[in-house]
Amino acid sequence: MQAIGITITINSILQTSAINKIKSTVFSEILLDERWEGVAFIALYDKEGNVALHSNPALIGQKFQNLIPIFQKSTPYYHYITLGTGEKVFVADTKINLQSLPYLLRVALHTYPAEGILRNAKIHILFMIFIAIFIIIAGFLATILLNKMEKMQIKIRELENLSMLSRVLAHEIRNPLGSIKGFVQYLIKKISEPSLKHHLEIILKESLRLERLTNDLMHYGNPQSIKIERINLKELIYDIALPFIMEHEEISFDIDLDEIHIDTDKDKIAQILNNILDNAISAVSETEPKKIIIKAKRVNDKIKIEISDTGTGMDEETLKKAVEPFFTTKPKGTGLGLAIVTRLCEILKIDFEITSKKGQGTKVCLTMPKSL
């Protein structure tokens, strides 16, 4: 478009004056005008290829044979040529008539302004592509994050609802359960007939199981406030393990404990360890050998407790669900043992880790600070 505009302007200038009256420096003077920025040279050739006018006056009068065939072409004729300096320029050749004689008006433009614009356009396009990709990736990551946040919010609401439901159920069950258990215990003492007494003992046994479930619901739905005290961890673990050892003589217990004192909630630690040991006892009940290993040691600034068993173990799917509330593989389990452990570990800032393989046993690792 620039070449067309320049060609039209110069043609009008040439038409107003006789060719022999135009100064030889007219084209060079035109190039000095700021409006012609980007023009490499301007030239006027006759049909013999002789230079009639040129922005470089030194070339006027020279002959260029290669221009003669262009007079036979349809013009304007656009193409590229390479100058003696090695620069490639864009050329617009247009046939014009001056005083009834044919001439060829050539306007050559530098390509670097256009190349600069093109280069900037490419950079701009690449930048826009980069921005677009960034926005797409950011949007994708934001969508994933929002989905995770929504799932977390749903989980939190579910836990809050479950916590409230647990408290309500525990409260509503506890009162009538106490009455049932009390009357059954009274009748067991009064009735001497063996068959009736056996049935009453079953009712009492199931009432006690229901009472344990109620207590679990209370502990899960409404964990009490933390009561920090200085405890001897070695003594506490022995005290907790002793009833299990006495009750299950068929199980081998291997206990290796360092002398450790920590500041934490004694009752909650005891509840965590009781639930884990109870699970370990159930796991080894149908396997050989029956062995439970308990270790406690210092690791840097942390206290590490490991409880492992030689029990049935869990497959990956069961392991993923093991800490979910009400999930259990036991025929009469509540499914709240490890859920309560997880909840209490969060309160006491204990890192809880469980590993297991089907047929190879289970290991529970508790990593806790020396003090809360």
Kinemage of the C-alpha trace (Angstrom):
@kinemage 1
@onewidth
@group {chain A} dominant
@subgroup {mainchain}
@vectorlist {calphas} color= white
{ca met a 1} P 0.000 0.000 0.000
{ca gln a 2} L 2.881 2.365 0.747
{ca ala a 3} L 4.416 1.618 -2.683
{ca ile a 4} L 1.087 2.326 -4.409
{ca gly a 5} L 0.690 5.659 -2.587
{ca ile a 6} L 4.246 6.737 -3.415
{ca thr a 7} L 3.822 5.675 -7.065
{ca ile a 8} L 0.613 7.700 -7.446
{ca thr a 9} L 2.182 10.765 -5.794
{ca ile a 10} L 5.349 10.717 -7.937
{ca asn a 11} L 3.376 10.039 -11.112
{ca ser a 12} L 1.294 13.153 -10.472
{ca ile a 13} L 4.497 15.178 -9.930
{ca leu a 14} L 5.997 13.888 -13.170
{ca gln a 15} L 2.832 14.570 -15.165
{ca thr a 16} L 2.901 18.257 -14.258
{ca ser a 17} L 6.379 18.895 -15.673
{ca ala a 18} L 8.309 17.979 -18.790
{ca ile a 19} L 10.790 15.212 -18.144
{ca asn a 20} L 13.702 17.256 -19.459
{ca lys a 21} L 12.865 20.135 -17.107
{ca ile a 22} L 12.818 18.062 -13.909
{ca lys a 23} L 15.932 18.368 -11.782
{ca ser a 24} L 18.127 15.305 -11.694
{ca thr a 25} L 18.110 15.502 -7.893
{ca val a 26} L 14.324 15.555 -7.517
{ca phe a 27} L 14.093 11.889 -6.422
{ca ser a 28} L 16.942 12.251 -3.925
{ca glu a 29} L 15.203 15.337 -2.497
{ca ile a 30} L 11.982 13.347 -2.168
{ca leu a 31} L 13.792 10.665 -0.158
{ca leu a 32} L 14.934 13.332 2.324
{ca asp a 33} L 11.296 14.077 3.165
{ca glu a 34} L 10.215 12.285 6.394
{ca arg a 35} L 7.026 11.182 4.667
{ca trp a 36} L 9.084 8.831 2.469
{ca glu a 37} L 10.660 6.967 5.366
{ca gly a 38} L 11.270 3.356 4.402
{ca val a 39} L 11.923 4.056 0.697
{ca ala a 40} L 15.181 2.477 -0.515
{ca phe a 41} L 15.295 4.260 -3.880
{ca ile a 42} L 13.109 5.706 -6.644
{ca ala a 43} L 13.974 5.396 -10.348
{ca leu a 44} L 12.489 6.220 -13.732
{ca tyr a 45} L 13.549 4.144 -16.767
{ca asp a 46} L 12.785 4.589 -20.464
{ca lys a 47} L 11.807 1.642 -22.694
{ca glu a 48} L 15.484 1.045 -23.563
{ca gly a 49} L 16.365 0.504 -19.904
{ca asn a 50} L 18.156 3.834 -19.536
{ca val a 51} L 17.905 5.620 -16.183
{ca ala a 52} L 16.067 8.905 -16.734
{ca leu a 53} L 15.811 9.882 -13.080
{ca his a 54} L 17.107 8.218 -9.922
{ca ser a 55} L 17.287 9.034 -6.231
{ca asn a 56} L 21.010 8.309 -6.650
{ca pro a 57} L 21.961 10.932 -9.323
{ca ala a 58} L 25.179 9.017 -10.098
{ca leu a 59} L 23.098 6.282 -11.777
{ca ile a 60} L 21.272 8.615 -14.174
{ca gly a 61} L 22.153 7.737 -17.770
{ca gln a 62} L 23.150 4.145 -17.035
{ca lys a 63} L 21.400 1.322 -18.849
{ca phe a 64} L 19.865 -1.827 -17.334
{ca gln a 65} L 18.960 -4.426 -19.974
{ca asn a 66} L 17.073 -6.586 -17.472
{ca leu a 67} L 14.411 -3.883 -17.168
{ca ile a 68} L 13.328 -4.049 -20.832
{ca pro a 69} L 11.251 -7.293 -20.418
{ca ile a 70} L 9.270 -5.675 -17.606
{ca phe a 71} L 7.733 -3.283 -20.162
{ca gln a 72} L 6.014 -6.369 -21.603
{ca lys a 73} L 4.499 -7.339 -18.251
{ca ser a 74} L 1.230 -6.201 -16.791
{ca thr a 75} L 1.883 -3.560 -14.191
{ca pro a 76} L 1.993 -2.725 -11.380
{ca tyr a 77} L 4.477 -5.583 -11.031
{ca tyr a 78} L 5.565 -6.426 -7.494
{ca his a 79} L 8.685 -8.430 -6.726
{ca tyr a 80} L 11.897 -8.520 -4.689
{ca ile a 81} L 15.425 -7.674 -5.787
{ca thr a 82} L 18.782 -7.802 -4.027
{ca leu a 83} L 20.895 -4.641 -4.042
{ca gly a 84} L 24.672 -4.525 -4.440
{ca thr a 85} L 24.877 -4.082 -0.676
{ca gly a 86} L 23.211 -7.470 -0.222
{ca glu a 87} L 19.989 -5.980 1.102
{ca lys a 88} L 16.766 -7.467 -0.165
{ca val a 89} L 14.141 -4.825 -1.066
{ca phe a 90} L 10.527 -4.872 -2.163
{ca val a 91} L 9.965 -3.336 -5.615
{ca ala a 92} L 6.855 -1.936 -7.286
{ca asp a 93} L 7.287 -1.392 -11.076
{ca thr a 94} L 4.598 0.680 -12.796
{ca lys a 95} L 4.407 1.714 -16.463
{ca ile a 96} L 3.531 5.384 -16.986
{ca asn a 97} L 3.336 7.661 -20.042
{ca leu a 98} L 5.139 10.980 -20.023
{ca gln a 99} L 4.734 13.190 -23.127
{ca ser a 100} L 3.382 10.155 -25.007
{ca leu a 101} L 6.500 8.115 -24.232
{ca pro a 102} L 6.482 4.967 -22.092
{ca tyr a 103} L 8.501 4.919 -18.902
{ca leu a 104} L 8.871 2.512 -15.995
{ca leu a 105} L 8.574 4.020 -12.533
{ca arg a 106} L 10.277 1.862 -9.885
{ca val a 107} L 9.711 2.367 -6.158
{ca ala a 108} L 11.889 0.171 -3.913
{ca leu a 109} L 11.076 -0.172 -0.217
{ca his a 110} L 13.221 -1.404 2.629
{ca thr a 111} L 11.828 -4.638 4.076
{ca tyr a 112} L 13.200 -4.213 7.599
{ca pro a 113} L 10.344 -1.913 8.793
{ca ala a 114} L 7.805 -4.509 7.685
{ca glu a 115} L 9.993 -7.292 9.027
{ca gly a 116} L 10.212 -5.438 12.335
{ca ile a 117} L 6.440 -5.070 12.418
{ca leu a 118} L 6.070 -8.738 11.471
{ca arg a 119} L 8.602 -9.754 14.091
{ca asn a 120} L 6.799 -7.713 16.738
{ca ala a 121} L 3.515 -9.200 15.573
{ca lys a 122} L 4.959 -12.714 15.906
{ca ile a 123} L 6.294 -11.888 19.372
{ca his a 124} L 2.908 -10.459 20.281
{ca ile a 125} L 1.159 -13.552 18.929
{ca leu a 126} L 3.550 -15.844 20.802
{ca phe a 127} L 3.014 -13.785 23.951
{ca met a 128} L -0.753 -14.008 23.506
{ca ile a 129} L -0.459 -17.770 22.932
{ca phe a 130} L 1.647 -18.063 26.089
{ca ile a 131} L -0.902 -16.015 28.036
{ca ala a 132} L -3.728 -18.139 26.615
{ca ile a 133} L -1.918 -21.379 27.568
{ca phe a 134} L -1.165 -19.954 31.012
{ca ile a 135} L -4.818 -18.984 31.483
{ca ile a 136} L -5.954 -22.449 30.325
{ca ile a 137} L -3.497 -24.230 32.656
{ca ala a 138} L -4.317 -21.871 35.525
{ca gly a 139} L -8.018 -22.398 34.885
{ca phe a 140} L -7.516 -26.171 34.801
{ca leu a 141} L -5.516 -26.130 38.048
{ca ala a 142} L -8.034 -23.764 39.629
{ca thr a 143} L -10.847 -26.134 38.632
{ca ile a 144} L -9.000 -29.075 40.207
{ca leu a 145} L -8.335 -27.020 43.346
{ca leu a 146} L -11.966 -25.916 43.547
{ca asn a 147} L -13.130 -29.504 43.118
{ca lys a 148} L -10.791 -30.602 45.918
{ca met a 149} L -11.990 -27.743 48.116
{ca glu a 150} L -15.605 -28.649 47.391
{ca lys a 151} L -14.898 -32.280 48.266
{ca met a 152} L -13.156 -31.154 51.457
{ca gln a 153} L -16.108 -28.932 52.347
{ca ile a 154} L -18.499 -31.813 51.687
{ca lys a 155} L -16.312 -34.080 53.823
{ca ile a 156} L -16.208 -31.490 56.601
{ca arg a 157} L -19.993 -31.118 56.473
{ca glu a 158} L -20.365 -34.892 56.515
{ca leu a 159} L -18.056 -35.146 59.524
{ca glu a 160} L -19.896 -32.331 61.286
{ca asn a 161} L -23.236 -34.029 60.579
{ca leu a 162} L -21.787 -37.370 61.637
{ca ser a 163} L -20.389 -35.825 64.807
{ca met a 164} L -23.757 -34.310 65.681
{ca leu a 165} L -25.556 -37.553 64.825
{ca ser a 166} L -23.104 -39.505 66.984
{ca arg a 167} L -23.704 -37.249 69.974
{ca val a 168} L -27.474 -37.390 69.575
{ca leu a 169} L -27.546 -41.169 69.115
{ca ala a 170} L -25.201 -41.780 72.036
{ca his a 171} L -27.327 -39.575 74.281
{ca glu a 172} L -30.621 -41.132 73.187
{ca ile a 173} L -29.314 -44.718 73.408
{ca arg a 174} L -27.491 -44.419 76.715
{ca asn a 175} L -30.559 -43.788 78.938
{ca pro a 176} L -32.772 -46.736 77.811
{ca leu a 177} L -29.672 -48.945 77.532
{ca gly a 178} L -28.853 -48.314 81.188
{ca ser a 179} L -32.345 -49.397 82.173
{ca ile a 180} L -32.187 -52.558 80.045
{ca lys a 181} L -28.797 -53.544 81.440
{ca gly a 182} L -29.863 -52.862 85.016
{ca phe a 183} L -33.049 -54.967 84.776
{ca val a 184} L -31.207 -57.833 83.051
{ca gln a 185} L -28.551 -57.901 85.765
{ca tyr a 186} L -31.317 -57.882 88.425
{ca leu a 187} L -33.188 -60.759 86.717
{ca ile a 188} L -29.999 -62.844 86.348
{ca lys a 189} L -29.592 -62.701 90.127
{ca lys a 190} L -33.257 -63.582 90.797
{ca ile a 191} L -33.850 -66.326 88.171
{ca ser a 192} L -32.354 -69.744 88.751
{ca glu a 193} L -33.684 -71.625 85.701
{ca pro a 194} L -30.630 -72.289 83.435
{ca ser a 195} L -32.339 -71.755 80.038
{ca leu a 196} L -33.828 -68.391 81.016
{ca lys a 197} L -30.584 -67.342 82.684
{ca his a 198} L -28.677 -68.188 79.486
{ca his a 199} L -30.980 -65.985 77.402
{ca leu a 200} L -30.637 -63.156 79.897
{ca glu a 201} L -26.825 -63.440 79.738
{ca ile a 202} L -27.025 -63.080 75.939
{ca ile a 203} L -29.128 -59.931 76.389
{ca leu a 204} L -26.570 -58.593 78.898
{ca lys a 205} L -23.676 -59.396 76.576
{ca glu a 206} L -25.307 -57.592 73.653
{ca ser a 207} L -26.204 -54.679 75.937
{ca leu a 208} L -22.565 -54.342 76.904
{ca arg a 209} L -21.583 -54.404 73.225
{ca leu a 210} L -24.138 -51.689 72.531
{ca glu a 211} L -22.742 -49.723 75.461
{ca arg a 212} L -19.246 -49.936 73.950
{ca leu a 213} L -20.653 -48.673 70.639
{ca thr a 214} L -22.328 -45.790 72.478
{ca asn a 215} L -19.050 -44.899 74.177
{ca asp a 216} L -17.254 -45.036 70.834
{ca leu a 217} L -19.863 -42.723 69.329
{ca met a 218} L -19.387 -40.302 72.206
{ca his a 219} L -15.611 -40.355 71.855
{ca tyr a 220} L -15.772 -39.893 68.090
{ca gly a 221} L -18.489 -37.254 68.021
{ca asn a 222} L -17.415 -35.261 71.063
{ca pro a 223} L -13.729 -35.624 71.977
{ca gln a 224} L -13.115 -33.931 75.317
{ca ser a 225} L -10.766 -31.020 75.819
{ca ile a 226} L -7.061 -31.731 76.138
{ca lys a 227} L -5.626 -32.234 79.644
{ca ile a 228} L -1.841 -32.028 79.388
{ca glu a 229} L 0.259 -33.723 82.047
{ca arg a 230} L 3.755 -35.175 82.418
{ca ile a 231} L 3.642 -38.935 81.869
{ca asn a 232} L 6.085 -41.823 81.785
{ca leu a 233} L 5.338 -43.335 78.384
{ca lys a 234} L 7.058 -46.628 79.182
{ca glu a 235} L 4.910 -47.189 82.273
{ca leu a 236} L 1.730 -46.136 80.452
{ca ile a 237} L 2.301 -48.600 77.599
{ca tyr a 238} L 3.012 -51.446 80.051
{ca asp a 239} L -0.161 -50.594 81.992
{ca ile a 240} L -2.226 -50.639 78.791
{ca ala a 241} L -0.649 -53.810 77.406
{ca leu a 242} L -0.843 -55.819 80.645
{ca pro a 243} L -4.609 -56.626 80.519
{ca phe a 244} L -4.241 -57.781 76.896
{ca ile a 245} L -1.235 -59.953 77.833
{ca met a 246} L -3.083 -61.566 80.738
{ca glu a 247} L -6.264 -62.176 78.774
{ca his a 248} L -4.577 -63.562 75.643
{ca glu a 249} L -1.911 -66.004 76.806
{ca glu a 250} L -1.805 -67.627 73.367
{ca ile a 251} L -0.342 -64.405 71.876
{ca ser a 252} L 3.354 -63.592 72.165
{ca phe a 253} L 4.067 -59.965 73.094
{ca asp a 254} L 7.481 -58.470 72.294
{ca ile a 255} L 7.825 -55.110 74.063
{ca asp a 256} L 10.882 -52.868 73.625
{ca leu a 257} L 10.476 -49.423 75.219
{ca asp a 258} L 12.873 -46.589 75.950
{ca glu a 259} L 12.543 -44.582 79.164
{ca ile a 260} L 10.578 -41.609 77.805
{ca his a 261} L 8.727 -38.768 79.520
{ca ile a 262} L 6.344 -36.590 77.492
{ca asp a 263} L 3.785 -33.830 78.082
{ca thr a 264} L 0.477 -34.882 76.543
{ca asp a 265} L -3.077 -36.042 77.313
{ca lys a 266} L -2.710 -39.361 79.133
{ca asp a 267} L -6.314 -40.523 78.653
{ca lys a 268} L -6.338 -39.844 74.911
{ca ile a 269} L -2.977 -41.583 74.421
{ca ala a 270} L -4.340 -44.553 76.364
{ca gln a 271} L -7.456 -44.644 74.193
{ca ile a 272} L -5.368 -44.534 71.003
{ca leu a 273} L -3.142 -47.399 72.163
{ca asn a 274} L -6.101 -49.458 73.424
{ca asn a 275} L -7.876 -49.233 70.065
{ca ile a 276} L -4.734 -50.142 68.111
{ca leu a 277} L -3.942 -53.111 70.385
{ca asp a 278} L -7.548 -54.293 70.207
{ca asn a 279} L -7.295 -54.338 66.406
{ca ala a 280} L -3.957 -56.171 66.573
{ca ile a 281} L -5.467 -58.840 68.891
{ca ser a 282} L -8.325 -59.394 66.432
{ca ala a 283} L -5.878 -59.575 63.493
{ca val a 284} L -3.726 -62.358 65.005
{ca ser a 285} L -6.632 -64.396 66.377
{ca glu a 286} L -6.794 -66.579 63.253
{ca thr a 287} L -3.113 -66.706 62.253
{ca glu a 288} L 0.074 -68.463 63.244
{ca pro a 289} L 2.349 -67.353 64.713
{ca lys a 290} L 0.416 -65.017 66.965
{ca lys a 291} L 2.762 -62.174 67.759
{ca ile a 292} L 2.462 -58.476 68.573
{ca ile a 293} L 5.498 -56.197 68.759
{ca ile a 294} L 5.424 -52.867 70.629
{ca lys a 295} L 8.315 -50.410 70.392
{ca ala a 296} L 8.812 -46.861 71.649
{ca lys a 297} L 11.946 -44.801 71.012
{ca arg a 298} L 13.262 -41.304 70.492
{ca val a 299} L 13.877 -40.219 66.890
{ca asn a 300} L 15.547 -36.796 66.760
{ca asp a 301} L 13.103 -34.433 68.485
{ca lys a 302} L 10.143 -36.808 68.130
{ca ile a 303} L 8.795 -39.855 69.945
{ca lys a 304} L 7.974 -42.851 67.777
{ca ile a 305} L 5.669 -45.719 68.812
{ca glu a 306} L 5.350 -48.764 66.563
{ca ile a 307} L 2.784 -51.517 67.029
{ca ser a 308} L 3.041 -54.372 64.525
{ca asp a 309} L 1.363 -57.753 64.326
{ca thr a 310} L 1.636 -61.011 62.384
{ca gly a 311} L -2.080 -60.993 61.621
{ca thr a 312} L -4.121 -61.355 58.446
{ca gly a 313} L -3.182 -57.921 57.114
{ca met a 314} L -5.226 -55.839 54.666
{ca asp a 315} L -5.295 -55.413 50.919
{ca glu a 316} L -4.924 -51.917 49.405
{ca glu a 317} L -8.664 -51.301 49.086
{ca thr a 318} L -9.356 -52.282 52.699
{ca leu a 319} L -6.369 -50.231 53.913
{ca lys a 320} L -7.738 -47.106 52.192
{ca lys a 321} L -11.067 -47.488 53.998
{ca ala a 322} L -9.673 -48.655 57.348
{ca val a 323} L -9.841 -45.228 59.017
{ca glu a 324} L -13.297 -44.346 57.668
{ca pro a 325} L -16.063 -44.193 60.300
{ca phe a 326} L -18.225 -47.356 60.529
{ca phe a 327} L -16.057 -49.352 58.115
{ca thr a 328} L -15.167 -52.734 59.591
{ca thr a 329} L -14.276 -56.254 58.511
{ca lys a 330} L -15.160 -57.713 61.927
{ca pro a 331} L -18.524 -59.508 62.253
{ca lys a 332} L -19.387 -57.518 65.396
{ca gly a 333} L -17.094 -54.482 65.036
{ca thr a 334} L -18.316 -50.892 65.290
{ca gly a 335} L -15.960 -49.551 62.631
{ca leu a 336} L -15.021 -46.616 64.839
{ca gly a 337} L -11.732 -47.821 66.369
{ca leu a 338} L -9.273 -46.410 63.829
{ca ala a 339} L -11.591 -43.470 63.067
{ca ile a 340} L -11.338 -42.465 66.743
{ca val a 341} L -7.562 -43.034 66.650
{ca thr a 342} L -7.254 -40.730 63.617
{ca arg a 343} L -9.429 -38.076 65.260
{ca leu a 344} L -7.453 -38.150 68.513
{ca cys a 345} L -4.129 -38.098 66.659
{ca glu a 346} L -5.202 -34.902 64.913
{ca ile a 347} L -6.049 -33.335 68.287
{ca leu a 348} L -2.730 -34.396 69.848
{ca lys a 349} L -0.674 -33.472 66.749
{ca ile a 350} L 0.436 -37.068 66.224
{ca asp a 351} L 1.427 -38.297 62.775
{ca phe a 352} L -0.543 -41.510 62.262
{ca glu a 353} L 0.664 -43.997 59.648
{ca ile a 354} L -0.614 -47.492 58.955
{ca thr a 355} L 0.942 -50.002 56.553
{ca ser a 356} L -0.335 -53.463 55.806
{ca lys a 357} L -0.166 -56.316 53.316
{ca lys a 358} L -2.607 -59.137 52.938
{ca gly a 359} L -1.268 -62.190 54.757
{ca gln a 360} L 1.801 -60.310 56.081
{ca gly a 361} L 0.440 -58.384 59.021
{ca thr a 362} L -0.024 -54.705 59.871
{ca lys a 363} L 2.186 -51.982 61.354
{ca val a 364} L 0.909 -48.783 62.977
{ca cys a 365} L 3.351 -45.937 63.533
{ca leu a 366} L 2.666 -42.966 65.827
{ca thr a 367} L 5.106 -40.051 65.658
{ca met a 368} L 4.440 -37.437 68.329
{ca pro a 369} L 6.126 -34.327 69.741
{ca lys a 370} L 7.755 -34.426 73.167
{ca ser a 371} L 5.201 -31.892 74.361
{ca leu a 372} L 2.074 -30.224 73.044
